[in-house]
Amino acid sequence: MNLKRSVTNLTEKLLLNRSRKFILSIFCFILLSLLMGLIYTQKPLFTSNQNQYFLSGMAKAGIGSLNDDWLANTKEPTPLFSLLVKWTYKGLKNPAWFYFYYVVLMGLYIFSLLGILDEFFHIRENTTGFILTASLILIFHSAAMRFILSSLIGTNWSFLFDGGVAGQRLLGTVFQPSVFGVLLVVSLYFFIKGRVYWAAILAAAAACIHPTYLFTSALMTIGYLITEIVERKNFKKALLPSVLTLILVTPILIYIFANFTGTEGAEEARRILVDIRIPHHTLTSYWLDFSVLFKITMILLAILLVRKEKEIAIPILVIFSGTLLLSFYQIITKDRFLALVFPWRPTALLVPLSSSILAAGFSTWLCGLIKKEQIRSILKISCLIILVILSLAGLWQMNEKFTQYQNSREAGLYDWVREYSASGDRFLTPIHLNTFRTNTLRPIYIDYFAIPYNNSDVIQWYHRVLAAKKFYDNGSCLELMYLQHDERLTHVVTAKDQIQPDCQNLRLVYEDAYFLVYQISSS
């Protein structure tokens, strides 16, 4: 009887301890998510690439008349993300949820990074070491750090500690498909914890949501496979998670090859993308500078620091080696197809992971030197004060960005279009006015920033860009007639500093300090 009671008491204590640990973990996750969200910051909807990646999902959700937009009906490279956008609009009805999604992903990111570091540096065993490591990582990722680096050194250095090369990164200041690269960090955390199947699922999930992570996921999977073979000497057991990853990414591979790898017009489409539209992502002459050498040095130092920890050293080394080899091959051959695969994309994972490893190594070393508890207390308080300052700075910056967005020169134009336009209206807009669609929910002829990726669509996109630019360069009524032949247009938007068209079928219906809108008569 006493034995039974003892067993019952022990079970209750274990369950209570597990419950407490679970509640504490949830609390830490929420706290880290909020801290990361405030310190890293987000820009307002809709900014930058959101005007491209949100378009298809918004159109499919029946928002405004975006389903009539030409670009919204082209082949989309990120169908799962579009599905998320669609069902957020249809189910939750409020786009503010996208801010929440991103904060959760930021929480997963910082929580997983700290979890990875704890496995090798045991930072949770030392409160000072944990606070210092977390603080350094948050400082490296802060909007304040980006501002200081860009102001003092240059914009290419802005994401020095948390961004890869060629302007590619896991995080960014807007919620878009690439931020699901966070799942790669979570995958590595699960792998280190011995949950190899979850690691395989998460690596595949990142690639399925944003296919440019396919190469990164493949290198990670190879790294996991080699680590399992080296550690457990069981090839068959090591191979199964890799097979699972391959099975999970097969649908997106089929989708990509079916829609984006045709031969007709392929070379011209690649030339347009690589040389004209996104050279900052594809051409080394645009992005290869000393900041890249600094990032490579960080990666090498991180590998050196964890060289004895095979569970993390081998995957990092495999990813880095594969990235380096394929990147050099692309640079030598200048292969445009390979440039669009972005063989340097894995650096978006390697750089923040390496800077975090170095932060943990530095914290462990410093805490080993500090013996006096009073100095440790001062260090902890200093870290907390810095985090509060960074949070307030991030909050201030976000408020400034939102205020600027609401008071932008386009605000009056967008208000007028939302109030007075009808569902059948189609607008010709200046090609650099990339926020028109998502702000007015009306289709446009074309803009320069939002692009398709199917070969024929890319060529058609470029034709439209050149045609629209030709009209805006000279205000020719003949050029406007050609544009109407491409697509039935009802309105023309012009900037005041452009040449204004003098066409009989145009009637001025709106004017402010920056823009004019003409209605095209049907006669």
TORNUSE-243253 format. One line per field, with one value per residue (C-alpha): residue in three letters; residue number from 1; x, y negated, z negated. Coordinates in nm, 2 decimals, m for minus. Layout:
% residues N
residu (ALA/...)
num (NUM/...)
x (X/...)
y (Y/...)
z (Z/...)
% end
This chain:
% residues 523
residu (MET/ASN/LEU/LYS/ARG/SER/VAL/THR/ASN/LEU/THR/GLU/LYS/LEU/LEU/LEU/ASN/ARG/SER/ARG/LYS/PHE/ILE/LEU/SER/ILE/PHE/CYS/PHE/ILE/LEU/LEU/SER/LEU/LEU/MET/GLY/LEU/ILE/TYR/THR/GLN/LYS/PRO/LEU/PHE/THR/SER/ASN/GLN/ASN/GLN/TYR/PHE/LEU/SER/GLY/MET/ALA/LYS/ALA/GLY/ILE/GLY/SER/LEU/ASN/ASP/ASP/TRP/LEU/ALA/ASN/THR/LYS/GLU/PRO/THR/PRO/LEU/PHE/SER/LEU/LEU/VAL/LYS/TRP/THR/TYR/LYS/GLY/LEU/LYS/ASN/PRO/ALA/TRP/PHE/TYR/PHE/TYR/TYR/VAL/VAL/LEU/MET/GLY/LEU/TYR/ILE/PHE/SER/LEU/LEU/GLY/ILE/LEU/ASP/GLU/PHE/PHE/HIS/ILE/ARG/GLU/ASN/THR/THR/GLY/PHE/ILE/LEU/THR/ALA/SER/LEU/ILE/LEU/ILE/PHE/HIS/SER/ALA/ALA/MET/ARG/PHE/ILE/LEU/SER/SER/LEU/ILE/GLY/THR/ASN/TRP/SER/PHE/LEU/PHE/ASP/GLY/GLY/VAL/ALA/GLY/GLN/ARG/LEU/LEU/GLY/THR/VAL/PHE/GLN/PRO/SER/VAL/PHE/GLY/VAL/LEU/LEU/VAL/VAL/SER/LEU/TYR/PHE/PHE/ILE/LYS/GLY/ARG/VAL/TYR/TRP/ALA/ALA/ILE/LEU/ALA/ALA/ALA/ALA/ALA/CYS/ILE/HIS/PRO/THR/TYR/LEU/PHE/THR/SER/ALA/LEU/MET/THR/ILE/GLY/TYR/LEU/ILE/THR/GLU/ILE/VAL/GLU/ARG/LYS/ASN/PHE/LYS/LYS/ALA/LEU/LEU/PRO/SER/VAL/LEU/THR/LEU/ILE/LEU/VAL/THR/PRO/ILE/LEU/ILE/TYR/ILE/PHE/ALA/ASN/PHE/THR/GLY/THR/GLU/GLY/ALA/GLU/GLU/ALA/ARG/ARG/ILE/LEU/VAL/ASP/ILE/ARG/ILE/PRO/HIS/HIS/THR/LEU/THR/SER/TYR/TRP/LEU/ASP/PHE/SER/VAL/LEU/PHE/LYS/ILE/THR/MET/ILE/LEU/LEU/ALA/ILE/LEU/LEU/VAL/ARG/LYS/GLU/LYS/GLU/ILE/ALA/ILE/PRO/ILE/LEU/VAL/ILE/PHE/SER/GLY/THR/LEU/LEU/LEU/SER/PHE/TYR/GLN/ILE/ILE/THR/LYS/ASP/ARG/PHE/LEU/ALA/LEU/VAL/PHE/PRO/TRP/ARG/PRO/THR/ALA/LEU/LEU/VAL/PRO/LEU/SER/SER/SER/ILE/LEU/ALA/ALA/GLY/PHE/SER/THR/TRP/LEU/CYS/GLY/LEU/ILE/LYS/LYS/GLU/GLN/ILE/ARG/SER/ILE/LEU/LYS/ILE/SER/CYS/LEU/ILE/ILE/LEU/VAL/ILE/LEU/SER/LEU/ALA/GLY/LEU/TRP/GLN/MET/ASN/GLU/LYS/PHE/THR/GLN/TYR/GLN/ASN/SER/ARG/GLU/ALA/GLY/LEU/TYR/ASP/TRP/VAL/ARG/GLU/TYR/SER/ALA/SER/GLY/ASP/ARG/PHE/LEU/THR/PRO/ILE/HIS/LEU/ASN/THR/PHE/ARG/THR/ASN/THR/LEU/ARG/PRO/ILE/TYR/ILE/ASP/TYR/PHE/ALA/ILE/PRO/TYR/ASN/ASN/SER/ASP/VAL/ILE/GLN/TRP/TYR/HIS/ARG/VAL/LEU/ALA/ALA/LYS/LYS/PHE/TYR/ASP/ASN/GLY/SER/CYS/LEU/GLU/LEU/MET/TYR/LEU/GLN/HIS/ASP/GLU/ARG/LEU/THR/HIS/VAL/VAL/THR/ALA/LYS/ASP/GLN/ILE/GLN/PRO/ASP/CYS/GLN/ASN/LEU/ARG/LEU/VAL/TYR/GLU/ASP/ALA/TYR/PHE/LEU/VAL/TYR/GLN/ILE/SER/SER/SER)
num (1/2/3/4/5/6/7/8/9/10/11/12/13/14/15/16/17/18/19/20/21/22/23/24/25/26/27/28/29/30/31/32/33/34/35/36/37/38/39/40/41/42/43/44/45/46/47/48/49/50/51/52/53/54/55/56/57/58/59/60/61/62/63/64/65/66/67/68/69/70/71/72/73/74/75/76/77/78/79/80/81/82/83/84/85/86/87/88/89/90/91/92/93/94/95/96/97/98/99/100/101/102/103/104/105/106/107/108/109/110/111/112/113/114/115/116/117/118/119/120/121/122/123/124/125/126/127/128/129/130/131/132/133/134/135/136/137/138/139/140/141/142/143/144/145/146/147/148/149/150/151/152/153/154/155/156/157/158/159/160/161/162/163/164/165/166/167/168/169/170/171/172/173/174/175/176/177/178/179/180/181/182/183/184/185/186/187/188/189/190/191/192/193/194/195/196/197/198/199/200/201/202/203/204/205/206/207/208/209/210/211/212/213/214/215/216/217/218/219/220/221/222/223/224/225/226/227/228/229/230/231/232/233/234/235/236/237/238/239/240/241/242/243/244/245/246/247/248/249/250/251/252/253/254/255/256/257/258/259/260/261/262/263/264/265/266/267/268/269/270/271/272/273/274/275/276/277/278/279/280/281/282/283/284/285/286/287/288/289/290/291/292/293/294/295/296/297/298/299/300/301/302/303/304/305/306/307/308/309/310/311/312/313/314/315/316/317/318/319/320/321/322/323/324/325/326/327/328/329/330/331/332/333/334/335/336/337/338/339/340/341/342/343/344/345/346/347/348/349/350/351/352/353/354/355/356/357/358/359/360/361/362/363/364/365/366/367/368/369/370/371/372/373/374/375/376/377/378/379/380/381/382/383/384/385/386/387/388/389/390/391/392/393/394/395/396/397/398/399/400/401/402/403/404/405/406/407/408/409/410/411/412/413/414/415/416/417/418/419/420/421/422/423/424/425/426/427/428/429/430/431/432/433/434/435/436/437/438/439/440/441/442/443/444/445/446/447/448/449/450/451/452/453/454/455/456/457/458/459/460/461/462/463/464/465/466/467/468/469/470/471/472/473/474/475/476/477/478/479/480/481/482/483/484/485/486/487/488/489/490/491/492/493/494/495/496/497/498/499/500/501/502/503/504/505/506/507/508/509/510/511/512/513/514/515/516/517/518/519/520/521/522/523)
x (0.00/0.28/0.46/0.15/0.11/0.48/0.45/0.13/0.30/0.61/0.39/0.20/0.53/0.66/0.34/0.35/0.71/0.63/0.33/0.55/0.82/0.56/0.40/0.75/0.84/0.52/0.58/0.94/0.82/0.57/0.82/1.09/0.83/0.73/1.09/1.19/0.89/0.96/1.33/1.34/1.03/0.79/0.69/0.32/0.11/0.17/0.54/0.80/0.76/0.42/0.27/0.37/0.33/m0.01/m0.17/m0.27/m0.41/m0.61/m0.74/m0.85/m1.02/m1.23/m1.09/m1.19/m1.16/m0.80/m0.91/m0.92/m0.55/m0.32/m0.04/m0.28/m0.37/m0.02/0.16/0.25/0.58/0.45/0.11/0.10/0.17/m0.11/m0.34/m0.25/m0.33/m0.66/m0.79/m0.67/m0.89/m1.18/m1.17/m1.03/m1.14/m0.86/m0.51/m0.37/m0.33/m0.03/0.16/0.07/0.19/0.52/0.57/0.50/0.76/1.01/0.94/1.01/1.33/1.48/1.35/1.51/1.84/1.86/1.77/2.04/2.30/2.19/2.27/2.64/2.71/2.46/2.36/2.05/2.27/2.40/2.15/2.41/2.53/2.17/2.07/2.40/2.37/2.00/2.08/2.37/2.15/1.87/2.12/2.25/1.90/1.78/1.65/1.88/2.18/2.07/2.03/2.38/2.55/2.38/2.45/2.82/2.93/2.66/2.33/2.49/2.61/2.26/2.19/2.55/2.47/2.14/2.12/2.28/2.46/2.29/2.02/1.87/1.77/1.54/1.38/1.31/1.11/0.79/0.60/0.65/0.72/1.09/1.03/0.92/1.29/1.26/1.14/1.50/1.63/1.35/1.44/1.81/1.69/1.47/1.76/2.00/1.74/1.73/1.39/1.51/1.17/1.04/1.36/1.29/0.93/1.02/1.31/1.06/0.79/1.03/1.10/0.73/0.63/0.92/1.08/1.40/1.48/1.49/1.86/1.91/1.68/1.86/2.20/2.05/1.91/2.25/2.41/2.16/2.22/2.60/2.57/2.34/2.58/2.89/2.72/2.50/2.67/2.33/2.29/1.94/1.80/1.98/1.83/1.47/1.43/1.60/1.35/1.07/1.20/1.22/0.86/0.73/0.90/0.80/0.46/0.63/0.91/0.65/0.47/0.79/0.91/0.56/0.52/0.86/1.12/0.99/1.23/1.02/1.15/1.35/1.68/1.51/1.31/1.62/1.81/1.52/1.52/1.89/2.03/1.74/1.49/1.68/2.06/2.10/2.01/2.18/2.49/2.80/2.90/2.61/2.65/3.01/3.18/3.37/3.05/3.03/3.39/3.30/3.00/3.21/3.47/3.19/3.07/3.43/3.48/3.15/3.25/3.58/3.41/3.17/3.41/3.39/3.01/2.93/2.55/2.58/2.93/2.86/2.53/2.69/3.00/2.79/2.57/2.86/3.07/2.78/2.70/3.06/3.11/2.79/2.83/3.18/3.06/2.79/3.03/3.27/3.01/2.77/2.49/2.16/1.95/2.18/2.18/1.80/1.84/2.03/2.31/2.42/2.07/2.18/2.39/2.06/2.06/2.43/2.50/2.25/2.33/2.70/2.66/2.45/2.71/2.98/2.76/2.72/3.09/3.17/2.92/3.05/3.41/3.31/3.11/3.40/3.62/3.37/3.38/3.22/2.84/2.82/2.97/2.74/2.44/2.56/2.60/2.25/2.09/2.29/2.16/1.80/1.83/1.97/1.68/1.43/1.60/1.60/1.23/1.14/1.36/1.19/0.84/0.93/1.06/0.75/0.53/0.74/0.71/0.33/0.29/0.50/0.30/m0.04/0.09/0.26/0.22/0.01/m0.24/m0.49/m0.48/m0.56/m0.84/m1.00/m0.97/m1.11/m1.41/m1.50/m1.38/m1.60/m1.52/m1.48/m1.22/m0.87/m0.58/m0.27/m0.02/0.34/0.56/0.72/0.39/0.41/0.16/m0.14/m0.30/m0.29/m0.40/m0.69/m0.78/m0.81/m0.62/m0.35/m0.18/0.17/0.43/0.81/0.84/0.59/0.70/0.59/0.83/0.69/0.90/0.62/0.48/0.82/0.85/0.49/0.56/0.87/0.67/0.41/0.68/0.84/0.51/0.39/0.73/0.72/0.38/0.49/0.81/0.63/0.26/0.17/m0.20/m0.09/0.10/m0.21/m0.41/m0.17/m0.19/m0.57/m0.53/m0.34/m0.60/m0.92/m0.82/m1.06/m0.82/m0.47/m0.28/0.01/0.26/0.26/0.63/0.57/0.47/0.09/m0.11/m0.32/m0.57/m0.93/m1.06/m0.91/m1.10/m0.93/m1.13/m0.88/m0.58/m0.37/m0.02/0.14/m0.09/m0.36/m0.62/m0.78/m1.08/m1.07/m1.40/m1.54/m1.60)
y (0.00/m0.24/m0.14/m0.22/m0.55/m0.64/m0.56/m0.77/m1.06/m1.03/m1.03/m1.34/m1.52/m1.43/m1.55/m1.87/m1.93/m1.87/m2.11/m2.38/m2.33/m2.35/m2.67/m2.82/m2.74/m2.90/m3.21/m3.23/m3.18/m3.46/m3.69/m3.62/m3.66/m4.00/m4.11/m4.00/m4.16/m4.49/m4.49/m4.36/m4.56/m4.52/m4.76/m4.83/m4.63/m4.65/m4.71/m4.59/m4.23/m4.20/m4.38/m4.08/m3.78/m3.89/m3.96/m3.61/m3.52/m3.84/m3.79/m3.43/m3.56/m3.79/m4.11/m4.41/m4.33/m4.20/m3.88/m4.08/m4.18/m4.03/m3.94/m3.79/m3.53/m3.43/m3.11/m3.18/m3.05/m3.03/m2.86/m2.76/m3.12/m3.24/m2.98/m3.12/m3.48/m3.36/m3.18/m3.46/m3.70/m3.46/m3.31/m3.58/m3.88/m4.10/m4.15/m4.25/m3.87/m3.88/m4.09/m3.82/m3.54/m3.71/m3.77/m3.39/m3.31/m3.54/m3.37/m3.03/m3.17/m3.31/m3.02/m2.76/m2.95/m2.96/m2.60/m2.50/m2.70/m2.55/m2.20/m2.29/m2.59/m2.50/m2.87/m2.79/m2.66/m3.01/m3.30/m3.56/m3.36/m3.31/m3.67/m3.79/m3.55/m3.63/m4.00/m3.98/m3.79/m4.05/m4.33/m4.17/m4.15/m4.49/m4.77/m5.00/m4.79/m4.80/m5.17/m5.22/m4.99/m5.14/m5.49/m5.43/m5.18/m5.14/m4.98/m4.65/m4.61/m4.66/m4.29/m4.21/m3.96/m3.82/m3.83/m3.62/m3.75/m3.90/m4.07/m3.73/m3.65/m3.44/m3.73/m4.08/m4.38/m4.24/m3.92/m3.72/m3.36/m3.38/m3.43/m3.07/m2.99/m3.02/m2.65/m2.56/m2.69/m2.49/m2.19/m2.21/m2.24/m1.93/m1.74/m1.83/m1.71/m1.38/m1.42/m1.35/m1.29/m1.63/m1.78/m1.63/m1.75/m2.11/m2.13/m2.01/m2.26/m2.55/m2.45/m2.38/m2.73/m2.91/m2.69/m2.89/m2.70/m2.37/m2.38/m2.48/m2.20/m1.95/m2.04/m2.03/m1.68/m1.56/m1.71/m1.52/m1.20/m1.22/m1.31/m1.02/m0.78/m0.91/m0.91/m0.60/m0.40/m0.29/m0.39/m0.24/m0.43/m0.75/m0.73/m0.71/m1.08/m1.18/m0.98/m1.14/m1.49/m1.39/m1.25/m1.57/m1.81/m1.60/m1.79/m2.13/m2.00/m1.87/m2.20/m2.40/m2.19/m2.19/m2.56/m2.73/m2.52/m2.51/m2.56/m2.81/m3.16/m3.03/m3.20/m3.54/m3.51/m3.43/m3.73/m3.96/m3.84/m3.80/m4.10/m4.35/m4.28/m4.12/m4.16/m4.25/m3.89/m3.72/m3.91/m3.91/m4.25/m4.39/m4.22/m4.08/m4.32/m4.32/m4.26/m3.92/m3.84/m3.94/m3.70/m3.41/m3.48/m3.46/m3.12/m2.98/m3.10/m2.94/m2.61/m2.63/m2.70/m2.40/m2.17/m1.90/m1.90/m1.68/m1.72/m2.09/m2.11/m1.85/m2.01/m2.36/m2.23/m2.04/m2.34/m2.58/m2.36/m2.30/m2.67/m2.76/m2.50/m2.57/m2.95/m2.94/m2.72/m2.98/m3.27/m3.10/m2.97/m3.27/m3.02/m3.22/m2.92/m2.85/m3.22/m3.19/m2.89/m3.12/m2.88/m3.14/m3.14/m2.90/m3.19/m3.33/m3.04/m3.02/m3.38/m3.43/m3.08/m3.16/m3.50/m3.34/m3.07/m3.34/m3.53/m3.22/m3.14/m3.50/m3.49/m3.16/m3.29/m3.62/m3.46/m3.22/m3.53/m3.70/m3.55/m3.83/m3.80/m4.18/m4.23/m3.96/m4.14/m4.46/m4.28/m4.13/m4.47/m4.64/m4.38/m4.43/m4.81/m4.77/m4.54/m4.79/m5.07/m4.86/m4.77/m5.14/m5.23/m4.96/m5.08/m5.43/m5.33/m5.12/m5.41/m5.64/m5.39/m5.35/m5.73/m5.78/m5.52/m5.67/m6.02/m5.91/m6.12/m5.84/m5.84/m6.09/m5.91/m5.57/m5.72/m5.86/m5.53/m5.33/m5.57/m5.64/m5.35/m5.06/m4.69/m4.70/m4.97/m4.90/m5.15/m5.23/m5.35/m5.47/m5.16/m5.25/m5.29/m4.94/m4.98/m5.07/m4.72/m4.62/m4.96/m5.02/m4.66/m4.75/m4.59/m4.77/m4.72/m4.66/m4.77/m4.72/m4.56/m4.27/m4.00/m3.66/m3.36/m3.15/m3.21/m3.34/m3.55/m3.71/m3.81/m3.94/m4.13/m4.30/m4.39/m4.56/m4.74/m4.88/m4.97/m5.16/m5.33/m5.44/m5.60/m5.78/m5.90/m6.10/m6.10/m5.97/m5.91/m5.65/m5.46/m5.47/m5.32/m5.03/m4.98/m4.96/m4.70/m4.48/m4.53/m4.73/m5.03/m5.28/m5.52/m5.66/m5.77/m6.01/m6.18/m6.56/m6.57/m6.35/m6.46/m6.48/m6.32/m6.55/m6.30/m6.37/m6.06/m6.15/m6.35/m6.47/m6.34/m6.37/m6.59/m6.65/m6.79/m6.47/m6.28/m6.32/m6.06/m6.07/m5.87/m5.71/m5.76/m5.47/m5.67)
z (0.00/m0.09/0.23/0.43/0.26/0.31/0.68/0.71/0.53/0.75/1.07/0.95/0.88/1.22/1.39/1.18/1.28/1.65/1.63/1.47/1.73/2.01/1.86/1.82/2.18/2.31/2.10/2.23/2.59/2.56/2.39/2.66/2.94/2.81/2.75/3.10/3.26/3.09/3.14/3.49/3.61/3.90/4.17/4.25/4.48/4.78/4.82/5.06/5.18/5.01/5.31/5.52/5.29/5.14/5.48/5.58/5.24/5.22/5.57/5.49/5.17/5.39/5.24/5.45/5.82/5.81/5.97/6.30/6.27/6.53/6.29/6.04/6.31/6.39/6.26/5.90/5.75/5.39/5.40/5.03/4.91/5.14/4.98/4.64/4.76/4.91/4.61/4.37/4.57/4.60/4.25/4.02/4.23/4.09/4.25/3.91/3.85/4.08/3.82/3.56/3.79/3.82/3.45/3.39/3.65/3.49/3.16/3.31/3.46/3.14/2.92/3.15/3.18/2.80/2.78/3.02/2.83/2.50/2.63/2.68/2.45/2.17/2.14/1.93/1.65/1.60/1.58/1.66/1.96/2.09/2.05/2.22/2.51/2.57/2.55/2.80/3.04/3.01/3.04/3.36/3.50/3.39/3.61/3.41/3.52/3.88/3.87/3.72/3.97/4.27/4.15/4.07/4.33/4.60/4.68/4.79/4.42/4.27/4.21/4.12/3.84/3.95/4.33/4.60/4.91/5.22/5.00/4.90/4.55/4.34/4.17/4.31/4.22/4.39/4.37/4.70/4.81/4.73/4.36/4.34/4.37/3.99/4.01/4.12/3.78/3.60/3.81/3.70/3.34/3.36/3.53/3.25/3.00/3.17/3.34/3.69/3.85/3.73/3.86/4.20/4.20/4.11/4.37/4.63/4.51/4.56/4.92/4.99/4.88/5.05/5.32/5.33/5.00/5.19/5.23/4.86/4.75/4.97/4.82/4.47/4.54/4.66/4.35/4.13/4.32/4.28/3.91/3.85/4.03/3.84/3.50/3.52/3.79/3.92/4.29/4.32/4.02/4.13/4.48/4.38/4.27/4.60/4.80/4.60/4.69/5.06/5.05/4.89/5.14/5.44/5.50/5.50/5.72/5.97/5.96/6.01/6.30/6.46/6.45/6.45/6.63/6.99/7.28/7.49/7.43/7.13/7.22/7.28/6.96/6.76/6.92/6.82/6.46/6.40/6.59/6.57/6.28/6.00/6.06/5.69/5.61/5.91/6.02/5.80/5.95/5.75/5.41/5.37/5.14/4.81/4.61/4.78/4.67/4.31/4.32/4.46/4.18/3.92/4.06/4.06/3.70/3.59/3.75/3.57/3.24/3.26/3.45/3.18/3.17/3.47/3.44/3.55/3.70/3.98/4.10/4.10/4.28/4.54/4.61/4.63/4.86/5.09/5.10/5.17/5.45/5.64/5.60/5.74/6.03/6.11/6.09/6.32/6.58/6.54/6.58/6.56/6.47/6.17/6.08/6.04/5.82/5.58/5.48/5.22/5.05/4.77/4.63/4.51/4.26/4.20/4.11/3.83/3.70/3.70/3.53/3.26/3.20/3.17/2.93/2.71/2.73/2.62/2.34/2.21/2.22/2.05/1.77/1.71/1.64/1.41/1.07/0.86/0.83/0.80/1.15/1.29/1.15/1.31/1.64/1.62/1.53/1.82/2.06/1.95/1.98/2.33/2.43/2.30/2.49/2.81/2.76/2.73/3.03/3.23/3.12/3.22/3.56/3.63/3.54/3.77/4.06/4.01/3.99/4.30/4.48/4.39/4.49/4.81/5.12/5.27/4.98/5.13/5.46/5.30/5.09/5.41/5.60/5.31/5.28/5.64/5.86/5.96/5.99/6.37/6.36/6.48/6.42/6.61/6.35/6.34/6.34/6.01/5.83/5.69/5.39/5.60/5.63/5.26/5.14/5.38/5.45/5.82/6.11/6.30/6.63/6.49/6.24/6.24/5.89/5.89/6.13/6.26/6.30/6.58/6.90/7.12/6.84/6.77/7.14/7.14/6.81/6.97/7.29/7.07/6.87/7.18/7.34/7.02/6.99/7.35/7.29/6.98/7.14/7.41/7.33/7.68/7.75/8.01/7.74/7.51/7.79/7.82/7.44/7.46/7.73/7.48/7.21/7.16/6.95/6.79/6.62/6.65/6.35/6.40/6.17/6.19/6.28/6.59/6.94/6.94/7.23/7.44/7.58/7.68/7.50/7.17/6.90/6.58/6.28/6.00/5.91/5.60/5.53/5.68/5.91/6.17/6.28/6.63/6.72/7.07/7.26/7.45/7.77)
% end
